[in-house]
Every structure is written in C-alpha cells, then in structure tokens.
Amino acid sequence: MIVITENIINIQEYLNESNESSSGSLLIFCGTTRDNNLGKSVDYLEYESYVDMAKLKLKEIADFSISKWDLNNLKIVHRIGKVEISEISLLIIASSPHRNESFRAIEYIVSELKKSVPIWKKEYYSDGESWIGSADNPN
Amino acid sequence: MKITVKLFGPHKEKLNKDSIFLNLSDNSNIADLICNLNQNEPGFKDIVKSYALAVNLIYQDEDFKLNDGDEVAIIPPVSGG
C-alpha cells in the first residue's frame, strides 16, 4: 500500500491491517521531523511532491522489495504539506516471516526513496527558509 | 507539438510558476526543450541548474524524443523522508 497524505500519520491506523499470521516480524520505521539541521534551529517543515510520479516510484520500490525480501505485507506512507517538529513524515511498515528480511527491506526503501522519489522538503527557521537537497543545503 | 513542462520546489518558487506551455517542432528531444527554455524563459538558465528529467512520470535522458501532448517534469534534487 502506498499513501501520500496531507493528514497527520496515525501509526495505529496502518498497523491494524499490517500483520499476517505467517509473519514472525513486523517492523515499523518512522521518519520524524527534526528541530535542527546544519546548526540551525528549525521551526517546521513543508513537503511538496509530484504526487503521481512519487506514487509510481514508490510502487516500483515496494514491488521490488516485496519480491526480493519475500515480504508478506508492506505499507509506505509519506506526508506532504506543513509538518510540525517531531511529527511523522515517513512511515514504513514491513512484515516478513523472519526479521532480517524486513530490516533489509526498510533500509533499502528509505535509501531509494531519498534518491529517486520526487518529494521535496523545505525547512523554515526564525530568520528564513531553505529547500533541502540543494548543493548548499544537502539532504 | 505541444508540451507541458512541470516545475517543482525551488524552481517553481523562484520562477513563480508551476507550469510552462511550449510549442516545439516535431522530432524535438528533451535537450531541445531545455535549450528552448534557456533561451526564452526569463530566469530559467540561472535558476534551473541541478535537475533530473521525467516524461509522463518516467525518468528519461536528454536525448529522449518527445511526442505531442507529453508532460515533461523538471525534477530538482529530491529530499523526501
């Protein structure tokens, strides 16, 4: 399941439907918004996405991961719009027969997402704002 | 042929628009489109320096041949997560 949403991500909502009786591992990864970056205090963030393409890229990444690591269930949820500090911007839930598969899958998914999925974040500070990912403000 | 160019993030903000509509000659590729924008779109050359390209939601190289009605996205360095 791939979701891109402007709503606050409620883990329980996605967790309820994620476990399978054939799984021995249910792994949850949350990316949360940090209150500092490169020595600057961050007030809040905004995420923007090319939603149709982001969903397509995430589905490619998910399909590959399900096949490679034999996952029983996989959910990837990304927040867009304004996100306050400490809120969840990214939720990944993976279940698999054994733990190694879901650990490896989640590491791969986060890494690929940061390389190729068209989502951008902008940090807001007390004295300005900055898009992340540019040469002078790396991801 | 008619092409829609989509802009995002810092490019959209600095150029103050999210789309550009172009009329290109047949057999144009993405490199031709970028050349057109560099020449004709005010500020484009100075603002849009680091990017990837997608046509109809799929990443493509600059030699990719365009077709009438294509949507070309100029993708700034991504920073999801």
Backbone of each chain as ProteinMPNN parsed JSONL, in Angstrom:
{"seq_chain_A": "MIVITENIINIQEYLNESNESSSGSLLIFCGTTRDNNLGKSVDYLEYESYVDMAKLKLKEIADFSISKWDLNNLKIVHRIGKVEISEISLLIIASSPHRNESFRAIEYIVSELKKSVPIWKKEYYSDGESWIGSADNPN", "coords_chain_A": {"N_chain_A": [[0.845, -1.193, 0.0], [0.581, 2.155, -0.909], [0.734, 5.439, 0.215], [0.237, 8.885, -0.042], [-0.093, 11.706, 1.815], [-1.785, 14.564, 3.225], [-2.551, 14.523, 5.77], [-2.082, 14.063, 9.349], [0.011, 11.376, 10.258], [-1.18, 8.462, 11.501], [-0.003, 5.92, 13.263], [-1.235, 3.62, 14.323], [-3.505, 3.285, 12.826], [-2.562, 2.264, 10.414], [-1.175, 0.102, 11.284], [-2.975, -1.734, 12.275], [-3.886, -3.214, 10.146], [-1.72, -4.545, 9.149], [-0.405, -6.876, 9.984], [0.357, -10.341, 9.486], [-0.595, -13.726, 9.773], [1.35, -15.461, 9.041], [3.704, -14.202, 9.483], [6.749, -13.548, 11.269], [7.897, -11.277, 11.966], [7.28, -7.907, 12.442], [7.915, -4.866, 11.375], [8.445, -1.457, 12.105], [9.132, 1.637, 10.725], [9.707, 5.007, 11.408], [10.142, 8.098, 10.001], [10.942, 11.154, 11.359], [10.315, 14.651, 11.898], [12.953, 16.846, 12.461], [14.226, 19.202, 14.902], [16.401, 20.671, 14.219], [19.031, 21.482, 11.909], [22.099, 21.31, 10.31], [23.217, 23.063, 12.166], [21.277, 24.974, 12.49], [18.275, 26.164, 13.995], [15.184, 24.634, 13.536], [11.897, 25.536, 12.752], [9.534, 24.481, 11.576], [8.505, 22.216, 8.895], [7.898, 21.972, 5.354], [6.518, 19.816, 2.967], [6.655, 18.987, -0.456], [5.312, 17.408, -3.359], [5.546, 15.645, -6.484], [2.969, 14.149, -7.093], [1.723, 11.994, -8.567], [3.894, 10.803, -9.895], [5.55, 10.248, -7.738], [4.054, 8.312, -6.385], [4.145, 6.284, -8.281], [6.93, 5.732, -8.405], [7.355, 4.925, -5.762], [5.788, 2.656, -5.74], [7.183, 1.02, -7.512], [9.548, 0.655, -6.018], [8.46, -0.61, -3.8], [7.334, -2.951, -4.945], [9.645, -4.233, -5.869], [10.943, -4.654, -3.424], [9.154, -6.307, -2.011], [9.281, -8.586, -3.562], [12.058, -9.228, -3.52], [12.687, -9.577, -0.791], [10.755, -11.202, 0.15], [8.42, -10.248, 1.451], [5.51, -10.228, 3.496], [3.698, -8.224, 3.878], [3.51, -4.761, 3.127], [3.685, -1.369, 3.787], [3.893, 1.969, 2.739], [3.978, 5.218, 3.734], [3.806, 8.614, 3.108], [4.062, 11.893, 4.238], [2.814, 15.069, 3.124], [2.771, 18.68, 2.627], [2.426, 21.08, 5.336], [4.429, 20.222, 8.09], [4.772, 19.725, 11.447], [7.389, 20.021, 13.964], [8.776, 16.98, 15.177], [6.704, 15.421, 14.285], [5.494, 12.629, 12.3], [6.943, 12.114, 9.224], [7.43, 10.138, 7.43], [6.329, 6.857, 7.148], [6.987, 3.455, 7.367], [5.907, 0.193, 7.168], [6.699, -3.101, 7.515], [6.165, -6.52, 7.092], [7.36, -9.818, 7.596], [8.385, -13.283, 7.192], [10.709, -13.758, 8.728], [13.008, -11.756, 10.751], [15.264, -10.546, 9.504], [14.693, -10.018, 6.827], [12.722, -7.98, 6.784], [14.116, -5.911, 8.084], [16.212, -5.42, 6.239], [14.759, -4.734, 3.968], [13.474, -2.346, 4.725], [15.634, -0.626, 5.156], [16.618, -0.482, 2.54], [14.386, 0.651, 1.205], [14.111, 3.223, 2.37], [16.55, 4.337, 1.626], [16.401, 4.279, -1.216], [14.143, 5.847, -1.617], [15.088, 8.347, -0.866], [16.767, 8.844, -2.936], [15.38, 8.851, -5.4], [12.602, 9.414, -5.407], [10.169, 11.784, -6.235], [9.898, 14.013, -4.074], [10.029, 16.857, -2.036], [11.55, 18.755, 0.571], [11.187, 21.603, 2.647], [12.77, 23.676, 4.897], [11.829, 25.748, 7.614], [12.987, 28.547, 9.326], [13.576, 30.74, 12.137], [14.618, 32.969, 10.997], [14.329, 32.747, 8.254], [14.182, 30.541, 5.354], [14.677, 27.348, 3.681], [15.196, 25.23, 0.904], [15.771, 21.763, 1.02], [18.365, 19.585, -0.098], [19.61, 20.875, -2.111], [22.804, 21.978, -3.406], [24.028, 23.636, -1.521], [22.743, 22.982, 0.752], [22.577, 20.135, 1.812], [20.831, 16.953, 1.677]], "CA_chain_A": [[0.0, 0.0, 0.0], [1.33, 3.414, -0.999], [-0.13, 6.572, 0.561], [0.819, 10.226, 0.139], [-1.218, 12.343, 2.501], [-1.585, 15.817, 3.961], [-3.043, 14.315, 7.136], [-1.175, 13.507, 10.34], [0.095, 9.921, 10.09], [-1.54, 7.714, 12.708], [0.614, 4.591, 13.091], [-2.165, 2.546, 14.67], [-4.45, 3.107, 11.706], [-1.932, 1.418, 9.399], [-0.672, -1.103, 11.949], [-4.068, -2.686, 12.491], [-4.123, -4.067, 8.977], [-0.419, -4.884, 8.572], [0.207, -8.141, 10.394], [-0.088, -11.568, 8.821], [-0.338, -14.85, 10.678], [2.555, -16.183, 8.6], [4.885, -13.362, 9.748], [7.373, -13.57, 12.584], [8.491, -9.952, 12.163], [6.512, -6.739, 11.989], [8.868, -3.792, 11.648], [7.902, -0.12, 11.841], [10.107, 2.729, 10.663], [9.134, 6.349, 11.335], [10.988, 9.273, 9.82], [10.281, 12.27, 12.049], [10.9, 15.954, 11.575], [13.938, 17.243, 13.471], [14.155, 20.643, 15.188], [17.659, 21.348, 13.882], [19.753, 20.962, 10.752], [23.302, 22.08, 9.966], [23.457, 24.106, 13.159], [20.182, 25.95, 12.56], [17.062, 25.72, 14.665], [14.101, 24.522, 12.55], [10.571, 25.758, 13.363], [8.64, 23.478, 10.971], [8.872, 21.873, 7.529], [6.84, 21.755, 4.364], [6.865, 18.845, 1.931], [5.936, 19.092, -1.725], [5.537, 16.2, -4.152], [4.928, 15.368, -7.794], [2.307, 13.023, -6.43], [1.512, 10.824, -9.446], [5.178, 10.137, -10.143], [6.03, 9.725, -6.456], [3.343, 7.046, -6.136], [4.666, 5.292, -9.23], [8.273, 5.339, -7.975], [7.243, 4.165, -4.506], [5.254, 1.32, -6.061], [8.316, 0.267, -8.073], [10.423, 0.3, -4.901], [7.727, -1.575, -2.973], [7.225, -4.235, -5.665], [10.979, -4.851, -5.841], [11.244, -5.077, -2.044], [8.291, -7.454, -1.674], [9.791, -9.741, -4.287], [13.43, -9.586, -3.115], [12.803, -9.988, 0.612], [9.657, -12.113, 0.486], [7.587, -9.603, 2.467], [4.083, -10.58, 3.494], [2.909, -7.0, 3.842], [4.348, -3.568, 3.111], [2.99, -0.094, 3.651], [4.754, 3.153, 2.723], [3.112, 6.399, 3.863], [4.607, 9.844, 3.174], [3.299, 13.122, 4.499], [3.16, 16.289, 2.399], [2.205, 19.867, 3.256], [3.131, 21.557, 6.528], [4.657, 19.191, 9.106], [5.371, 20.316, 12.641], [8.54, 19.297, 14.517], [8.526, 15.704, 15.87], [5.653, 14.62, 13.655], [5.983, 11.595, 11.384], [6.874, 12.474, 7.804], [7.501, 8.897, 6.655], [6.047, 5.62, 7.891], [7.106, 2.207, 6.608], [5.61, -0.996, 7.967], [7.003, -4.299, 6.733], [6.1, -7.79, 7.818], [8.011, -10.912, 6.863], [8.481, -14.494, 8.012], [11.83, -13.606, 9.665], [13.295, -10.336, 10.942], [16.29, -9.984, 8.627], [14.113, -9.55, 5.565], [12.061, -6.675, 6.937], [15.16, -4.906, 8.348], [16.917, -5.089, 4.984], [13.813, -4.07, 3.062], [13.226, -0.96, 5.151], [16.849, 0.146, 4.871], [16.642, -0.255, 1.095], [13.287, 1.543, 0.805], [14.439, 4.601, 2.772], [17.671, 4.78, 0.807], [15.914, 4.527, -2.577], [13.211, 6.981, -1.564], [15.86, 9.586, -0.795], [17.49, 9.03, -4.19], [14.648, 8.939, -6.67], [11.163, 9.718, -5.341], [10.047, 13.248, -6.329], [9.35, 14.693, -2.902], [10.987, 17.885, -1.605], [11.2, 19.384, 1.835], [11.681, 22.959, 2.876], [12.839, 23.994, 6.323], [11.54, 27.126, 7.995], [13.724, 28.981, 10.508], [13.072, 32.026, 12.639], [15.126, 34.073, 10.164], [14.301, 32.444, 6.825], [13.717, 29.223, 4.917], [15.617, 26.775, 2.729], [14.899, 23.914, 0.333], [16.803, 20.771, 1.32], [18.737, 18.783, -1.256], [20.438, 21.677, -2.996], [24.229, 21.8, -3.13], [24.431, 24.37, -0.322], [21.966, 22.5, 1.893], [22.378, 18.747, 1.419], [19.781, 16.151, 2.311]], "C_chain_A": [[0.887, 1.252, 0.0], [0.354, 4.55, -0.703], [0.715, 7.839, 0.61], [-0.312, 11.102, 0.661], [-0.832, 13.673, 3.151], [-1.997, 15.664, 5.423], [-1.936, 13.798, 8.058], [-1.197, 11.981, 10.231], [-0.135, 9.24, 11.437], [-1.063, 6.269, 12.536], [-0.426, 3.48, 13.28], [-3.125, 2.234, 13.523], [-3.882, 2.138, 10.666], [-1.469, 0.087, 9.978], [-1.755, -2.18, 12.05], [-4.216, -3.68, 11.345], [-2.824, -4.582, 8.373], [0.088, -6.277, 8.912], [-0.446, -9.331, 9.696], [0.257, -12.722, 9.747], [0.918, -15.616, 10.288], [3.832, -15.399, 8.872], [5.409, -13.57, 11.162], [8.001, -12.237, 12.912], [7.547, -8.897, 11.617], [7.335, -5.521, 12.382], [8.277, -2.462, 11.223], [9.058, 0.865, 11.796], [9.348, 4.045, 10.561], [10.254, 7.344, 11.083], [10.258, 10.44, 10.452], [11.017, 13.573, 11.767], [11.702, 16.483, 12.761], [13.902, 18.764, 13.673], [15.457, 21.372, 14.888], [18.268, 20.699, 12.647], [20.912, 21.899, 10.442], [23.486, 23.292, 10.884], [22.353, 25.138, 13.283], [18.98, 25.339, 13.258], [15.898, 25.762, 13.669], [12.755, 24.662, 13.262], [9.546, 24.733, 12.873], [9.102, 23.209, 9.545], [7.641, 21.857, 6.632], [7.354, 20.783, 3.315], [6.006, 19.097, 0.703], [6.236, 17.832, -2.53], [4.932, 16.329, -5.539], [4.196, 14.046, -7.568], [2.168, 11.8, -7.341], [2.818, 10.061, -9.684], [5.733, 9.546, -8.855], [5.354, 8.394, -6.136], [3.878, 5.937, -7.035], [6.05, 4.804, -8.797], [8.219, 4.511, -6.692], [6.707, 2.762, -4.774], [6.341, 0.438, -6.66], [9.225, -0.243, -6.954], [9.756, -0.773, -4.032], [7.659, -2.939, -3.652], [8.559, -4.98, -5.646], [11.262, -5.433, -4.455], [10.437, -6.307, -1.645], [8.835, -8.721, -2.314], [11.15, -10.184, -3.731], [13.485, -10.154, -1.702], [11.591, -10.786, 1.091], [8.759, -11.535, 1.594], [6.146, -10.08, 2.361], [3.202, -9.345, 3.361], [3.847, -5.803, 3.875], [3.468, -2.339, 2.926], [4.03, 1.031, 3.683], [3.83, 4.373, 2.711], [4.005, 7.629, 3.975], [3.685, 11.041, 3.333], [3.736, 14.215, 3.533], [2.444, 17.467, 3.064], [3.016, 20.259, 4.48], [3.226, 20.445, 7.572], [5.378, 19.838, 10.288], [6.526, 19.441, 13.136], [8.055, 18.077, 15.33], [7.359, 14.909, 15.305], [6.275, 13.624, 12.678], [5.814, 12.081, 9.945], [6.863, 11.233, 6.925], [7.237, 7.707, 7.567], [6.196, 4.435, 6.939], [6.808, 1.067, 7.561], [5.828, -2.211, 7.069], [6.86, -5.528, 7.611], [6.659, -8.892, 6.936], [8.136, -12.125, 7.778], [9.57, -14.386, 9.081], [12.303, -12.15, 9.679], [14.266, -9.744, 9.921], [15.703, -9.366, 7.361], [13.473, -8.173, 5.727], [13.056, -5.567, 7.289], [15.82, -4.464, 7.043], [16.007, -4.315, 4.036], [13.637, -2.605, 3.454], [14.453, -0.092, 4.895], [16.93, 0.49, 3.384], [15.588, 0.778, 0.674], [13.617, 2.994, 1.163], [15.545, 5.156, 1.877], [17.206, 5.127, -0.609], [14.983, 5.73, -2.628], [13.981, 8.299, -1.606], [16.649, 9.858, -2.063], [16.587, 9.411, -5.351], [13.187, 9.364, -6.583], [10.972, 11.243, -5.297], [9.219, 13.861, -5.197], [10.44, 15.655, -2.422], [10.557, 18.458, -0.278], [11.884, 20.735, 1.973], [11.645, 23.216, 4.376], [12.554, 25.472, 6.543], [12.249, 27.435, 9.31], [13.126, 30.303, 10.994], [13.495, 33.173, 11.725], [15.143, 33.725, 8.673], [13.833, 31.037, 6.535], [14.684, 28.69, 3.87], [15.106, 25.429, 2.224], [16.062, 22.977, 0.636], [17.091, 19.968, 0.054], [19.571, 19.565, -2.253], [21.897, 21.562, -2.553], [24.651, 22.496, -1.835], [23.649, 23.935, 0.911], [21.599, 21.033, 1.653], [21.334, 18.027, 2.253], [20.337, 15.468, 3.55]], "O_chain_A": [[1.813, 1.38, 0.802], [-0.723, 4.619, -1.296], [1.779, 7.862, 1.229], [-1.36, 11.223, 0.027], [0.31, 13.868, 3.568], [-1.809, 16.582, 6.222], [-0.977, 13.176, 7.604], [-2.259, 11.368, 10.127], [0.628, 9.429, 12.384], [-1.639, 5.498, 11.768], [-0.487, 2.53, 12.5], [-3.498, 1.084, 13.29], [-4.602, 1.309, 10.11], [-1.379, -0.919, 9.273], [-1.48, -3.373, 11.927], [-4.616, -4.827, 11.543], [-2.808, -5.011, 7.219], [0.933, -6.811, 8.195], [-1.633, -9.317, 9.368], [1.284, -12.696, 10.426], [1.487, -16.339, 11.106], [4.924, -15.859, 8.539], [4.647, -13.742, 12.114], [8.57, -12.059, 13.989], [7.079, -8.983, 10.482], [7.442, -5.181, 13.561], [7.693, -2.335, 10.146], [9.87, 0.923, 12.72], [8.453, 4.188, 9.729], [11.205, 7.427, 11.86], [9.098, 10.7, 10.133], [12.203, 13.574, 11.438], [11.215, 16.559, 13.889], [13.593, 19.517, 12.749], [15.618, 22.539, 15.246], [18.048, 19.519, 12.377], [20.739, 23.112, 10.325], [23.856, 24.382, 10.446], [22.459, 26.073, 14.078], [18.706, 24.146, 13.126], [15.651, 26.788, 13.036], [12.503, 23.984, 14.258], [8.782, 24.185, 13.667], [9.991, 23.895, 9.04], [6.506, 21.743, 7.096], [8.48, 20.907, 2.834], [4.811, 19.376, 0.797], [7.312, 17.253, -2.388], [3.94, 17.03, -5.742], [4.737, 12.969, -7.819], [2.468, 10.683, -6.918], [2.84, 8.83, -9.674], [6.321, 8.464, -8.871], [6.005, 7.459, -5.67], [4.042, 4.796, -6.603], [6.318, 3.602, -8.817], [8.941, 3.524, -6.548], [7.114, 1.798, -4.125], [6.417, -0.752, -6.356], [9.62, -1.408, -6.939], [10.406, -1.719, -3.588], [7.898, -3.965, -3.016], [8.604, -6.192, -5.436], [11.754, -6.554, -4.327], [10.96, -7.232, -1.023], [8.851, -9.788, -1.7], [11.37, -11.372, -3.499], [14.232, -11.095, -1.436], [11.422, -11.016, 2.288], [8.389, -12.23, 2.54], [5.634, -10.307, 1.265], [2.105, -9.406, 2.805], [4.863, -5.824, 4.57], [2.626, -2.281, 2.031], [4.923, 1.048, 4.531], [3.013, 4.542, 1.806], [4.873, 7.682, 4.847], [2.671, 11.171, 2.648], [4.909, 14.28, 3.163], [1.614, 17.276, 3.954], [4.156, 19.825, 4.644], [2.227, 19.804, 7.899], [6.452, 20.419, 10.138], [6.628, 18.269, 12.773], [7.066, 18.147, 16.06], [7.057, 13.824, 15.803], [7.432, 13.762, 12.283], [4.713, 12.411, 9.505], [6.349, 11.264, 5.806], [7.85, 7.573, 8.627], [5.613, 4.411, 5.855], [7.392, 0.986, 8.642], [5.221, -2.332, 6.004], [7.368, -5.57, 8.731], [6.469, -8.909, 5.72], [8.009, -12.006, 8.997], [9.39, -14.858, 10.203], [12.037, -11.398, 8.742], [14.121, -8.591, 9.515], [16.163, -8.326, 6.89], [13.67, -7.297, 4.885], [12.887, -4.424, 6.864], [15.964, -3.269, 6.784], [16.435, -3.361, 3.386], [13.652, -1.726, 2.593], [14.323, 1.053, 4.464], [17.268, 1.615, 3.017], [15.874, 1.673, -0.122], [13.421, 3.893, 0.346], [15.48, 6.301, 1.43], [17.586, 6.169, -1.142], [15.03, 6.529, -3.564], [13.584, 9.243, -2.288], [17.149, 10.966, -2.26], [16.979, 10.209, -6.202], [12.584, 9.654, -7.616], [11.536, 11.916, -4.435], [8.037, 14.173, -5.343], [11.622, 15.311, -2.404], [9.367, 18.632, -0.015], [12.991, 20.962, 1.484], [10.627, 23.003, 5.035], [12.978, 26.329, 5.767], [12.132, 26.689, 10.282], [12.275, 30.896, 10.331], [12.837, 34.212, 11.671], [15.887, 34.336, 7.907], [13.169, 30.41, 7.36], [15.419, 29.453, 3.243], [14.643, 24.596, 3.003], [17.222, 23.372, 0.516], [16.199, 19.705, -0.752], [20.178, 18.977, -3.149], [22.18, 21.1, -1.448], [25.531, 22.005, -1.128], [23.869, 24.463, 2.001], [20.453, 20.721, 1.329], [21.003, 18.43, 3.368], [19.612, 14.743, 4.232]]}, "seq_chain_B": "MKITVKLFGPHKEKLNKDSIFLNLSDNSNIADLICNLNQNEPGFKDIVKSYALAVNLIYQDEDFKLNDGDEVAIIPPVSGG", "coords_chain_B": {"N_chain_B": [[4.525, 20.563, -31.937], [2.696, 20.212, -28.862], [3.845, 20.759, -25.6], [3.847, 20.221, -22.131], [5.513, 21.641, -19.447], [6.494, 20.833, -16.237], [7.112, 22.329, -13.094], [8.832, 22.281, -9.931], [9.182, 22.643, -6.332], [12.079, 24.436, -5.408], [12.51, 25.476, -7.982], [9.959, 26.075, -8.982], [9.198, 27.953, -7.113], [11.102, 30.029, -7.405], [10.829, 30.769, -10.083], [8.261, 31.438, -10.03], [6.033, 30.051, -11.03], [4.167, 27.087, -11.885], [3.937, 25.638, -14.167], [4.9, 25.471, -17.633], [4.038, 26.177, -20.904], [4.799, 24.89, -24.02], [5.436, 25.153, -27.548], [6.827, 23.014, -29.632], [9.006, 22.056, -32.361], [8.394, 19.196, -34.49], [9.941, 16.018, -33.756], [11.589, 16.945, -31.757], [13.795, 16.644, -28.946], [14.461, 16.1, -25.399], [16.686, 17.649, -24.807], [16.477, 19.664, -26.702], [14.218, 20.927, -25.751], [15.112, 21.913, -23.269], [17.039, 23.69, -24.184], [15.414, 25.501, -25.523], [13.981, 26.546, -23.333], [16.072, 27.697, -21.859], [16.767, 29.753, -23.568], [14.409, 31.233, -23.938], [12.802, 31.477, -21.636], [12.468, 33.681, -19.096], [14.944, 33.954, -16.612], [15.238, 31.222, -16.324], [17.647, 29.862, -17.059], [19.478, 30.676, -15.138], [18.373, 29.808, -12.78], [17.485, 27.11, -12.937], [19.512, 24.703, -12.55], [20.474, 22.338, -11.413], [19.156, 19.239, -11.85], [16.86, 16.501, -12.594], [15.144, 14.706, -15.218], [11.84, 13.95, -16.26], [9.521, 12.213, -18.287], [6.158, 12.02, -18.786], [5.894, 10.855, -16.223], [8.076, 9.134, -15.991], [11.54, 8.73, -15.45], [13.891, 10.127, -17.727], [16.547, 10.432, -20.212], [18.393, 13.226, -21.691], [18.362, 12.86, -24.423], [15.973, 11.796, -25.102], [13.215, 11.347, -27.228], [10.517, 13.529, -27.817], [6.893, 13.589, -27.748], [3.784, 14.826, -29.119], [1.769, 16.391, -26.715], [3.093, 15.444, -24.497], [4.088, 15.389, -21.021], [6.559, 17.015, -19.417], [8.628, 16.785, -16.699], [10.623, 18.772, -14.645], [12.879, 17.893, -12.389], [13.925, 18.876, -9.326], [16.796, 18.299, -7.091], [15.947, 15.599, -5.026], [14.377, 15.275, -1.769], [12.98, 13.707, 0.078], [11.513, 11.909, 2.897]], "CA_chain_B": [[3.795, 19.753, -30.954], [2.501, 20.924, -27.597], [4.48, 20.104, -24.456], [3.682, 20.886, -20.834], [6.672, 21.489, -18.559], [6.098, 20.998, -14.828], [8.188, 22.789, -12.208], [8.58, 21.916, -8.533], [10.062, 23.07, -5.243], [12.79, 25.708, -5.567], [12.337, 26.015, -9.344], [8.606, 26.648, -9.032], [9.156, 29.145, -6.255], [11.92, 31.134, -7.935], [10.272, 31.221, -11.37], [6.903, 31.889, -9.705], [5.027, 29.361, -11.843], [4.326, 25.634, -11.767], [3.884, 25.015, -15.488], [5.235, 26.266, -18.814], [3.479, 25.51, -22.089], [5.672, 25.137, -25.156], [5.127, 24.58, -28.849], [8.125, 22.635, -30.195], [8.933, 21.412, -33.681], [8.375, 17.731, -34.449], [11.241, 15.356, -33.577], [12.395, 17.549, -30.683], [14.056, 15.807, -27.779], [14.463, 16.886, -24.16], [17.758, 18.642, -24.898], [15.921, 20.805, -27.458], [13.284, 21.612, -24.855], [15.904, 22.674, -22.29], [17.655, 24.781, -24.938], [14.327, 26.468, -25.73], [13.689, 27.221, -22.054], [17.223, 28.542, -21.517], [16.775, 30.936, -24.439], [13.159, 32.009, -23.991], [12.092, 31.629, -20.366], [13.273, 34.573, -18.257], [15.441, 33.45, -15.333], [15.355, 29.76, -16.295], [19.039, 29.415, -17.159], [20.188, 30.964, -13.89], [17.704, 29.158, -11.64], [17.356, 25.653, -13.096], [20.871, 24.235, -12.857], [20.648, 20.955, -10.968], [17.83, 18.639, -12.04], [16.658, 15.307, -13.414], [14.028, 14.928, -16.136], [10.898, 12.842, -16.415], [8.481, 12.402, -19.3], [4.971, 11.236, -18.431], [6.133, 10.217, -14.918], [9.215, 8.21, -16.034], [12.824, 9.4, -15.66], [14.459, 9.955, -19.066], [17.743, 11.22, -20.509], [18.131, 14.4, -22.53], [18.174, 12.523, -25.836], [14.652, 11.17, -25.266], [12.356, 12.032, -28.214], [9.218, 13.935, -27.27], [5.695, 13.469, -28.589], [2.736, 15.82, -28.861], [0.984, 16.142, -25.501], [3.915, 14.936, -23.38], [4.325, 16.212, -19.832], [7.969, 16.91, -19.019], [8.848, 17.318, -15.352], [11.996, 19.111, -14.271], [12.889, 17.409, -11.011], [15.065, 19.332, -8.505], [17.302, 17.229, -6.206], [14.846, 15.197, -4.147], [14.74, 15.32, -0.341], [11.904, 13.117, 0.873], [11.898, 11.138, 4.078]], "C_chain_B": [[3.754, 20.485, -29.613], [3.043, 20.094, -26.422], [4.181, 20.917, -23.196], [4.907, 20.593, -19.976], [6.21, 21.769, -17.133], [7.321, 21.376, -13.986], [7.812, 22.506, -10.757], [9.571, 22.607, -7.589], [10.735, 24.407, -5.517], [12.621, 26.315, -6.952], [10.988, 26.72, -9.472], [8.558, 27.974, -8.27], [9.911, 30.323, -6.889], [11.41, 31.651, -9.281], [8.824, 31.685, -11.22], [5.852, 31.31, -10.648], [5.237, 27.857, -11.701], [4.287, 24.919, -13.114], [4.327, 26.01, -16.556], [4.705, 25.491, -20.017], [4.309, 25.911, -23.305], [5.089, 24.524, -26.424], [6.456, 24.288, -29.532], [7.944, 22.01, -31.57], [8.969, 19.893, -33.511], [9.805, 17.201, -34.349], [12.137, 16.039, -32.537], [12.645, 16.522, -29.588], [14.141, 16.705, -26.53], [15.547, 17.96, -24.2], [17.271, 19.879, -25.651], [14.989, 21.622, -26.563], [14.049, 22.485, -23.843], [16.549, 23.887, -22.966], [16.629, 25.895, -25.165], [14.051, 27.265, -24.454], [14.833, 28.154, -21.653], [17.208, 29.847, -22.312], [15.567, 31.843, -24.207], [12.464, 32.259, -22.66], [12.935, 32.488, -19.43], [13.654, 33.925, -16.921], [15.743, 31.961, -15.322], [16.815, 29.304, -16.213], [19.781, 29.597, -15.834], [19.634, 30.167, -12.711], [17.741, 27.638, -11.746], [18.703, 25.089, -13.543], [21.061, 22.773, -12.513], [19.282, 20.272, -11.02], [17.932, 17.273, -12.722], [15.412, 15.578, -14.254], [13.134, 13.705, -16.188], [9.896, 13.205, -17.506], [7.338, 11.453, -18.965], [5.258, 10.295, -17.254], [7.326, 9.256, -14.891], [10.5, 9.015, -16.265], [13.367, 9.091, -17.054], [15.724, 10.788, -19.199], [17.408, 12.343, -21.488], [17.941, 14.057, -24.008], [16.817, 11.861, -26.11], [13.784, 12.01, -26.195], [10.978, 12.315, -27.626], [8.094, 13.73, -28.285], [4.674, 14.521, -28.183], [1.946, 15.43, -27.603], [1.787, 15.645, -24.315], [3.976, 15.945, -22.231], [5.76, 15.962, -19.377], [8.129, 17.557, -17.642], [10.328, 17.592, -15.153], [12.093, 18.9, -12.767], [14.117, 17.97, -10.268], [15.598, 18.166, -7.652], [16.257, 16.891, -5.138], [15.317, 15.158, -2.686], [13.604, 14.79, 0.541], [12.445, 12.39, 2.089], [11.713, 11.916, 5.351]], "O_chain_B": [[4.647, 21.263, -29.278], [2.743, 18.909, -26.277], [4.256, 22.145, -23.204], [5.29, 19.436, -19.801], [5.612, 22.809, -16.855], [8.408, 20.819, -14.147], [6.635, 22.491, -10.399], [10.632, 23.081, -7.995], [10.066, 25.395, -5.819], [12.591, 27.537, -7.089], [10.899, 27.826, -10.006], [7.968, 28.958, -8.715], [9.426, 31.455, -6.906], [11.544, 32.837, -9.584], [8.237, 32.247, -12.145], [4.898, 31.994, -11.02], [6.348, 27.403, -11.429], [4.574, 23.724, -13.191], [4.156, 27.22, -16.41], [4.91, 24.282, -20.123], [4.499, 27.094, -23.587], [4.361, 23.532, -26.387], [7.142, 25.213, -29.968], [6.874, 21.501, -31.901], [9.498, 19.374, -32.528], [10.753, 17.846, -34.796], [13.326, 15.731, -32.454], [11.817, 15.646, -29.335], [13.919, 17.913, -26.607], [15.35, 19.06, -23.684], [17.607, 21.006, -25.288], [14.979, 22.852, -26.615], [13.686, 23.635, -23.597], [16.597, 24.975, -22.391], [16.938, 27.077, -25.018], [13.906, 28.487, -24.486], [14.6, 29.262, -21.17], [17.583, 30.903, -21.804], [15.681, 33.067, -24.271], [11.626, 33.156, -22.56], [14.012, 32.063, -19.011], [12.798, 33.417, -16.197], [16.426, 31.476, -14.42], [17.163, 28.458, -15.389], [20.611, 28.769, -15.459], [20.356, 29.886, -11.754], [18.0, 26.952, -10.757], [19.0, 25.005, -14.735], [21.735, 22.044, -13.241], [18.356, 20.679, -10.318], [18.944, 16.939, -13.338], [14.707, 16.561, -14.028], [13.609, 12.57, -16.163], [9.48, 14.357, -17.629], [7.527, 10.24, -18.872], [4.916, 9.113, -17.283], [7.568, 8.62, -13.864], [10.556, 9.869, -17.151], [13.315, 7.949, -17.512], [15.961, 11.716, -18.427], [16.308, 12.41, -22.036], [17.416, 14.871, -24.767], [16.554, 11.419, -27.228], [13.627, 13.215, -25.997], [10.358, 11.444, -27.016], [8.313, 13.703, -29.496], [4.692, 15.034, -27.064], [1.515, 14.286, -27.455], [1.231, 15.444, -23.235], [3.924, 17.159, -22.429], [6.124, 14.848, -19.002], [7.804, 18.729, -17.452], [11.177, 16.752, -15.453], [11.482, 19.621, -11.979], [15.241, 17.566, -10.564], [14.916, 17.151, -7.51], [15.751, 17.771, -4.442], [16.51, 15.023, -2.413], [13.307, 15.343, 1.6], [13.654, 12.269, 2.286], [11.993, 11.403, 6.434]]}, "name": "protein", "num_of_chains": 2, "seq": "MIVITENIINIQEYLNESNESSSGSLLIFCGTTRDNNLGKSVDYLEYESYVDMAKLKLKEIADFSISKWDLNNLKIVHRIGKVEISEISLLIIASSPHRNESFRAIEYIVSELKKSVPIWKKEYYSDGESWIGSADNPNMKITVKLFGPHKEKLNKDSIFLNLSDNSNIADLICNLNQNEPGFKDIVKSYALAVNLIYQDEDFKLNDGDEVAIIPPVSGG"}
